[in-house]
């Protein structure tokens, strides 16, 4: 039994790759919205970059005890909301 040859894929140029990445990341829409609102697009991207890093950096800086404390507080808040909805 003979194996069929795979079809050769077309190579994408850099502009096509950029468009794919922009679309996947939503970056183009984010920049368009920023410009429309009169914001500096570069500052918006830097802010987003910091936001993406922020949670991981904060978690790495916290001690295990503090993470547990924050987790317990989150659980209590969630349960309080559930109980308030049930009682209402």
N, CA and C of each residue as an Amber inpcrd file, in Angstrom:
protein
   264
   0.8360000  -1.1730000   0.0000000   0.0000000   0.0000000   0.0000000
   0.8830000   1.2380000   0.0000000   0.6310000   2.1160000  -0.9290000
   1.4350000   3.3170000  -1.0850000   0.8930000   4.4510000  -0.2350000
   1.8120000   5.1980000   0.3730000   1.3810000   6.3560000   1.1540000
   1.1890000   7.5450000   0.2360000   0.1200000   8.2610000   0.4940000
  -0.1330000   9.4590000  -0.3070000   0.7590000  10.5810000   0.1900000
   1.1610000  11.4130000  -0.7310000   1.9620000  12.5750000  -0.3510000
   1.0560000  13.6380000   0.2380000   1.5470000  14.2810000   1.2630000
   0.7960000  15.3860000   1.8420000   0.8180000  16.5670000   0.8850000
  -0.2820000  17.3090000   0.8540000  -0.2420000  18.5070000   0.0140000
   0.7340000  19.5230000   0.6060000   1.4550000  20.1580000  -0.2500000
   2.4230000  21.1510000   0.2140000   1.6540000  22.3860000   0.6710000
   1.9750000  22.8470000   1.8670000   1.2700000  24.0150000   2.3860000
   1.8880000  25.2860000   1.8190000   1.0320000  26.2740000   1.6700000
   1.5270000  27.5670000   1.2050000   2.1990000  28.2610000   2.3700000
   3.2710000  28.9180000   2.1020000   3.9590000  29.6640000   3.1560000
   3.2990000  31.0340000   3.2840000   3.0860000  31.4290000   4.5270000
   2.4950000  32.7330000   4.7880000   3.5870000  33.7830000   4.8780000
   3.3030000  34.9610000   4.3420000   4.2910000  36.0230000   4.5020000
   4.0940000  36.6850000   5.8710000   5.0090000  37.5410000   6.2400000
   4.9790000  38.1540000   7.5680000   3.7150000  38.9740000   7.8130000
   3.2050000  39.6430000   6.7890000   1.9800000  40.4280000   6.9600000
   0.7920000  39.5290000   7.2860000   0.7140000  38.3780000   6.6400000
  -0.3690000  37.4440000   6.9330000  -0.2450000  36.9060000   8.3530000
   0.9670000  36.5710000   8.7530000   1.1810000  36.0830000  10.1130000
   0.8180000  37.1490000  11.1460000   1.1910000  38.4020000  10.8670000
   0.8680000  39.4900000  11.7750000  -0.6440000  39.6480000  11.9180000
  -1.3590000  39.5500000  10.8070000  -2.8200000  39.6740000  10.8400000
  -3.4340000  38.5460000  11.6630000  -2.8970000  37.3420000  11.5490000
  -3.4050000  36.1980000  12.3100000  -3.1730000  36.4070000  13.8030000
  -1.9820000  36.8400000  14.1610000  -1.6530000  37.0630000  15.5670000
  -2.4950000  38.2000000  16.1440000  -2.6290000  39.2900000  15.3890000
  -3.4580000  40.4120000  15.8440000  -4.8920000  39.9700000  16.0870000
  -5.4040000  39.2050000  15.1610000  -6.7930000  38.7460000  15.2930000
  -6.9420000  37.8240000  16.5020000  -6.0070000  36.9240000  16.6790000
  -6.0840000  35.9740000  17.7900000  -5.9600000  36.6690000  19.1350000
  -5.1380000  37.6780000  19.2060000  -4.9090000  38.3450000  20.4800000
  -5.9010000  39.4740000  20.7350000  -6.6460000  39.8830000  19.7170000
  -7.5730000  40.9870000  19.8760000  -6.8710000  42.3300000  19.9720000
  -5.6000000  42.3340000  19.6350000  -4.7820000  43.5260000  19.7910000
  -5.2540000  44.6630000  18.8910000  -5.6210000  44.3330000  17.6810000
  -6.0280000  45.3710000  16.7330000  -7.2920000  46.0740000  17.2250000
  -8.2650000  45.3040000  17.7230000  -9.4970000  45.8950000  18.2470000
  -9.2080000  46.7420000  19.4790000  -8.3130000  46.2600000  20.3100000
  -7.9340000  46.9920000  21.5100000  -7.3250000  48.3530000  21.1460000
  -6.4520000  48.3570000  20.1560000  -5.8160000  49.6090000  19.7330000
  -6.8240000  50.5480000  19.0850000  -7.7240000  49.9960000  18.2720000
  -8.7420000  50.8310000  17.6320000  -9.6300000  51.4870000  18.6870000
 -10.0010000  50.7380000  19.7010000 -10.8320000  51.2740000  20.7820000
 -10.0710000  52.3550000  21.5500000  -8.7960000  52.1240000  21.7930000
  -7.9800000  53.1020000  22.5240000  -7.8780000  54.4070000  21.7520000
  -7.6520000  54.3280000  20.4600000  -7.5340000  55.5210000  19.6270000
  -8.8670000  56.2700000  19.6090000  -9.9480000  55.5160000  19.4910000
 -11.2810000  56.1200000  19.4690000 -11.5730000  56.8730000  20.7710000
 -11.0860000  56.3470000  21.8820000 -11.3110000  56.9660000  23.1920000
 -10.2810000  58.0480000  23.5020000  -9.3520000  58.3010000  22.5700000
  -8.3590000  59.3530000  22.7590000  -7.1920000  58.9350000  23.6380000
  -6.9660000  57.6500000  23.7720000  -5.8570000  57.1660000  24.5940000
  -4.6240000  56.9290000  23.7250000  -3.4880000  56.9090000  24.3640000
  -2.2360000  56.6220000  23.6820000  -2.1510000  55.1040000  23.4630000
  -2.1330000  54.6400000  22.2020000  -2.1030000  53.2000000  21.9370000
  -0.9030000  52.4850000  22.5620000   0.2530000  53.1380000  22.5810000
   1.4400000  52.5130000  23.1680000   1.2400000  52.2990000  24.6640000
   0.6330000  53.2870000  25.3180000   0.3900000  53.1630000  26.7610000
  -0.6190000  52.0600000  27.0420000  -1.6030000  51.9160000  26.1650000
  -2.6110000  50.8640000  26.3380000  -1.9520000  49.4900000  26.2560000
  -1.0770000  49.3170000  25.2760000  -0.3850000  48.0310000  25.1350000
   0.5220000  47.7490000  26.3240000   1.2210000  48.7690000  26.8070000
   2.0880000  48.5710000  27.9690000   1.2580000  48.2190000  29.2040000
   0.1260000  48.8800000  29.3600000  -0.7510000  48.5760000  30.4920000
  -1.2710000  47.1620000  30.4300000  -1.6230000  46.7280000  29.2330000
  -2.1140000  45.3640000  29.0580000  -1.0090000  44.3570000  29.3650000
   0.1820000  44.6690000  28.9250000   1.3190000  43.7860000  29.1740000
   1.5480000  43.6270000  30.6760000   1.5050000  44.7530000  31.3850000
   1.6630000  44.6980000  32.8330000   0.5380000  43.9230000  33.4890000
  -0.6770000  44.0930000  32.9650000  -1.8220000  43.3740000  33.5120000
  -1.6960000  41.8710000  33.3150000  -1.1640000  41.4800000  32.1830000
  -0.9920000  40.0510000  31.9190000   0.0500000  39.4320000  32.8520000
   1.0560000  40.2070000  33.2090000   2.1170000  39.7040000  34.0820000
   1.7490000  39.8150000  35.5560000   0.8600000  40.7570000  35.8730000
   0.5980000  41.1420000  37.2480000   0.1850000  40.0250000  38.1800000
  -0.7860000  39.2150000  37.7710000  -1.2920000  38.1590000  38.6480000
  -0.2360000  37.1230000  38.9930000   0.5260000  36.7280000  38.0030000
   1.5710000  35.7290000  38.2410000   2.6700000  36.2950000  39.1420000
   3.0340000  37.5440000  38.8890000   4.0880000  38.1710000  39.6940000
   3.6260000  38.3270000  41.1420000   2.3580000  38.7160000  41.3170000
   1.8380000  38.8940000  42.6750000   1.8010000  37.5520000  43.4030000
   1.3360000  36.5110000  42.7140000   1.2660000  35.1890000  43.3340000
   2.6500000  34.6870000  43.7270000   3.6360000  34.9610000  42.9000000
   4.9990000  34.5120000  43.1980000   5.5730000  35.2620000  44.4010000
   5.1420000  36.5080000  44.5960000   5.6740000  37.3130000  45.6890000
   5.0020000  37.0040000  47.0270000   3.8060000  36.4100000  47.0010000
   3.0800000  36.1440000  48.2420000   3.6210000  34.9000000  48.9410000
   3.5660000  34.9250000  50.2540000   3.9540000  33.7360000  51.0070000
   2.7980000  32.7300000  50.9510000   3.0770000  31.4970000  51.2680000
   2.0460000  30.4560000  51.2570000   0.9370000  30.7880000  52.2530000
   1.3120000  31.3170000  53.4080000   0.3160000  31.6570000  54.4280000
  -0.6260000  32.7440000  53.9200000  -0.0810000  33.7400000  53.2420000
  -0.9070000  34.8470000  52.7470000  -1.8320000  34.3700000  51.6270000
  -1.3300000  33.4860000  50.7510000  -2.1770000  32.9320000  49.6910000
  -3.3440000  32.1560000  50.2890000  -3.0740000  31.3780000  51.3360000
  -4.1330000  30.6150000  52.0060000  -5.1510000  31.5700000  52.6170000
  -4.6640000  32.6130000  53.2440000  -5.5490000  33.6040000  53.8670000
  -6.4590000  34.2590000  52.8190000  -5.8840000  34.6410000  51.6850000
  -6.6600000  35.2590000  50.6110000  -7.6860000  34.2660000  50.0610000
  -7.2850000  33.0210000  49.9240000  -8.1930000  31.9830000  49.4320000
  -9.3700000  31.7660000  50.3670000  -9.1000000  31.7130000  51.6530000
 -10.1730000  31.5310000  52.6300000 -11.1450000  32.7060000  52.5970000
 -10.6040000  33.9060000  52.4760000 -11.4450000  35.0980000  52.4190000
 -12.3310000  35.0600000  51.1640000 -11.7840000  34.6020000  50.0540000
 -12.5550000  34.5060000  48.8120000 -13.6950000  33.5040000  48.9550000
 -13.4200000  32.3780000  49.5870000 -14.4500000  31.3580000  49.7940000
 -15.5630000  31.8970000  50.6850000 -15.1900000  32.5780000  51.7460000
 -16.1990000  33.1410000  52.6560000 -17.0700000  34.1630000  51.9290000
 -16.4670000  34.9870000  51.0980000 -17.2220000  35.9840000  50.3440000
 -18.1790000  35.3100000  49.3770000 -17.7170000  34.2640000  48.6940000
 -18.5860000  33.5370000  47.7540000 -19.7780000  32.9320000  48.4700000
 -19.5250000  32.2680000  49.5920000 -20.6020000  31.6280000  50.3410000
 -21.5730000  32.6630000  50.8970000 -21.0510000  33.8050000  51.3250000
 -21.9220000  34.8630000  51.8410000 -22.8690000  35.3270000  50.7400000
 -22.3590000  35.5080000  49.5230000 -23.1990000  35.9290000  48.4000000
 -24.2600000  34.8750000  48.0940000 -23.8930000  33.6100000  48.1220000
 -24.8450000  32.5220000  47.8450000 -25.9470000  32.5210000  48.8980000
 -25.5710000  32.6740000  50.1500000 -26.5660000  32.6930000  51.2320000
 -27.4860000  33.8990000  51.1250000 -26.9310000  35.0630000  50.7520000
 -27.7550000  36.2570000  50.6030000 -28.7560000  36.0860000  49.4560000
 -28.3400000  35.4680000  48.3640000 -29.2410000  35.2250000  47.2350000
 -30.3460000  34.2520000  47.6350000 -29.9950000  33.2410000  48.4160000
 -30.9640000  32.2410000  48.8430000 -31.9870000  32.8590000  49.7850000
 -31.5370000  33.7430000  50.6920000 -32.4180000  34.3700000  51.6620000
 -33.3150000  35.4450000  51.0410000 -32.8740000  36.0070000  49.9470000
 -33.6160000  37.1220000  49.3300000 -34.8900000  36.6740000  48.6490000
